[in-house]
Amino acid sequence: MYRALADLTERERTSNFVPAVIARWIESKRAEWGAKTAVDQERIATKMASSFREFQPAQVTTPVCAQYLKQFAATPRTHNMHRSILRQVLAFAALEGLREGYNPIDNIQTKRTPGRRRLVTDDEIESLKVAALQATRNGEALVQMIDLALITGQRISDVIAWQWEDVHEDGLRVTQGKTKERLLIEWTRPLRRVVEACAEGREKEGHLLKTQSGLPYRYAGIRSAWVRACERAGIEDLNIHDLRGRAGVDKLQRDGLEGAKDLLGHRSIKMTEHYVDGKSERRVKSGRRR
């Protein structure tokens, strides 16, 4: 009886500490997250739980938060991600009645993040495709992923999530995993060509992109294939997400900011301006010769 009482007391004590709160927060959010988001959030949450293992939510003050975030001062994006998750966890703790008052994170500003300016070139795309096809397995699927990402401008997690039931008479439908924006990407000849290529040698069922084993791709798997292709092609500092950036710039040059906004699924022109800023050259006419 005493042992059972001690176990119960220990469970009640630890359930009010930050790691347990984080675990309950994750469970409350898991259904809203896509696969990649879940991996990112849980990775950050694991580090956070270790750092705050001796804290109860009411003990997490602004100075405590600032001290935790100080380790990410040199990496603005990482700093902001940790700040955002810690803020959500503390808000969740308030809803559980484990803390009161304002959220201590509110006194800590987000860090300004410079936009990525790297733009994949046509030559690099061709080199990547050649390198992909040199692989003994799944090379064609990586080429199809590259084409789908460049043509549609969607996030990689959404590209590998496409299924044949998303292919309709009017085009390719997508509900973006990150923002839940719903888009219909209308058919063009290049889009039809790459979608049909995904069906070669197999039935039009399940996912468009599959491994040679017939299984859908996981984000980690397609990213690893991308990294290996970059190494074989001798291409440095190229992120798999730069394909979406190139698609946005191409659409911007053809149809302006509004067209790029619609393709990328952004909710505001300002967001699109920030996303494409600095990714392409400004075209100007030379001055008159005297």
N, C-alpha and C positions, 0 to 999 in steps of 0.2 A: 504493500500500500504506500509506504514511504517513497519507494523507488518510482512508482507511478505518479505520485504527487510531484516529485522532483522533476520528472520528465515533462509533465504538464506545465509546471512553472517555467522550465527552460524554454519550451515551445512558445509560451506566451511572451516571454522576455525577448526572444530573438525575433519574433514576428513583428515587433515594433522597431527593429533596427533597419537602417537604410537598405542593406542587401535584400532583406525580405520584401521591403516595399518595392524595390526595383523589380524583383521577380514577379510580384503581383501586377505591377504596371505593364511589364512585358506581356503577360497573359491577357491583359485587357486590350492591348493594342495589336496583338499578333494577326488577328483577322483582317486588319486594315492594311497590312504591309505586303508588298510584293516580296519575292524571294531575295533579291539583292538588298532591299531595304532592311529586311529582317536580319540578314547576316551583318550588315553595318551597325544596326542599332544594338544587336546583342553583343557584338564585339566591344563597342564602347561601354555598354552597360556592365559588362564583366569587369572591365578595368575600374569603372566607377564604384562598383560594389566592393572591390578589394580596397580601394582608397578610403571608403566611408564605412568599413565594416564595424567600427567601434562607435559610430554615431547613431543617435536617434534623430528623426527628422527635425524635431524642435531645436536640436543642438547645431543644426547646419545654418550658420549665419553668413552674412555677406563676406566678412573677412575669410571665413573657412572656404567659401566658394571661390573667392579670388585666389587663395593660396593653391587650391586644386587646379584652377585654370592657368596658373602662372607657367606650368610646365609646357603649355602649348602656345606660348607667346610668339614663337618664331614661325608657327604654322597657322595662319588665320582661319583657314577652312576647318581644320581640326578643332581649333579653339571654339569656333562657332557651333560646330556639331555637338561637342561636349556641353557647351553652355545650354544649347537648346534641349538636350535630353535631361540634363540636371534640372532645368526649369520645369519640365513636364513631370518629372518624378516628384519634385517638391509640391507641385500643384496637386498631384494625385494623393500625396500624403495628407494635404490639407483636406481633401474630400473625405479621406478616411478618418479625419479628426485627430491626426497625429501631430499637427502643427497649426498655428493660427497666425493671422496677420498677413502682411504683404509677402510676396515671393522675394527672397534675398537676392536672387539672380537679377532682378530688375535694376539694381544699382550698378550692374556690370555691363558695359556696352559691348556690342558685337564688334569684331574687328573687320575693317574694310578688306575685302578680298579682291585682288587684281584679277581681271578677266584673263582667261587663257587665250593667247594669240596664235598658238601653233595651228597651222592649217595644212592638212594632208594634200599633197599635190597629185596630179594625174600620173606622173611617173612613179610616185611611191605606191599609188593604188595598183598599178600594173605589176610592179615588183612584188608587192604583197600577194597578189593572186598567183603569180608564178611560184613564189615560195610556198604558198599554201598547197598547190597542186603537187609539189615535190614530197609532201608528207605521205606516209604510207597509209594513213587512215584519216578519213573525214575531211580531206582537203577540199573537195567539192562543196561540202556544206559550209565551210568557212568562206569560200568565194561567194556563195549565195547569200550568206549573212552580210558580207561587205556590200554587195549590190543592193540588198533590201534596205540596209541602213542608209546608204547614200541616196537612194531614190525616195524613200519615205520620210527620212529625217527623224525617225523614232528612236527612243532610247533602246539600248541593246537588250535590256531586260524585257521590253515589249516586243522586240523583233523575234527573240527566241521563244516567246510565249504564244506567237500566232499559231492558230489551228485552222484546219480546212473549213471549219464551220464559220470562220471569220471572212472567208472569201465569198463575195456576193456578186450579183450581176452588175451592180453599179461600181464596185470597187472593193477595197480591202478595209475592213472595219477594225478599229482598235479602241480599247478603253485603257488609257494610259495608267500604268500601275502606280505612278508617283502622285499624279494630280487628279486621277479619275476623269479626266477630260475624254469625251467621246468624239472620235473623228471617223469620217469616211474618206479614205484616200482614193480618189477616182482613178480609173484605169488610164494608163498611158502604155504605149508599146513596150518600153523598157520594163515597166512594172509587170505587165502580163508575161513577158519573156522570162523574167527571173522566177515568178511564181510557178509557171509551168515547168521550169527547170527543177524546182523542188520536188515535183511529182515523178520525175523520170525514174523508171524502174521500181516504183512502189505505188500503193493505193493512195488515193486522196482521202486519207483519214488520219486523225490525230494531229500532231504538230507538223508544220511546214518543214522545219529544220530538224533533222534527226541524225543521230550518229549511225555508223555502219551497223551497229547492233539493233537499230530500230528504236532507240530510246530518245526522248526529248533531251535537248541540251540543258545543262545547268549553267548558270552565269560563270561559275569558276572554271568550268570546262572550256567554254568558248573563249574566255579571256586567256587561258593558258595556251590554247591553239594560236591565238593572236600574237602573244608574246613570242612564241617559237617562230612564227612566220616573220615577225619583225627582225628577229636575230638572224634568220637565214637570209633575209633580204638586206641586212646591214643597215637597217633604219633605226635611228635613235630618237628618243624623246617623243614617241608617238603613242598616244593613249587611244584605246579602243573607242572612247567617247568622242574623239576628234572627228569621227565619221559623221556624227550628228551636227557638229559645228560646220563641216564642209557642206552638208546638205542645206543648212540654214543660210550660209553665204550664197550658195548657188541660187536658191530661191529668192533671196534678197536682190540679187543682180538681175534676175528675170522679171520679178513681179513686185519688187519693193518691199518695204517693211511689213505692210499688211499681209502680203502673201507669205512672207517668212513666219510671221506670227501665227497664221492659220496652220501652216504645215507643222510647226514645232509644237502647237497646242498651248502656246502661252496665253495667259489671260489679259495681258496688257502689252501695248507697244513698248512701254518703258522696259519691260522684262526682255523683250526681243532686242531692243537697242543695246542693252547691257550685254546680252549673250553674244551678239555678232560684232561688238565694238572691237576694233583693232585686228580682226581676223582676216581682213582683206585690204588690198591696196586701194588708196584713193586715186581715182583717175582724174587727171587734170591736163589741161592744154598748156603747152609751153607759151611763154610770152612772145610778143612780136619782136622781130629783129629790127633794130633801128637802121 
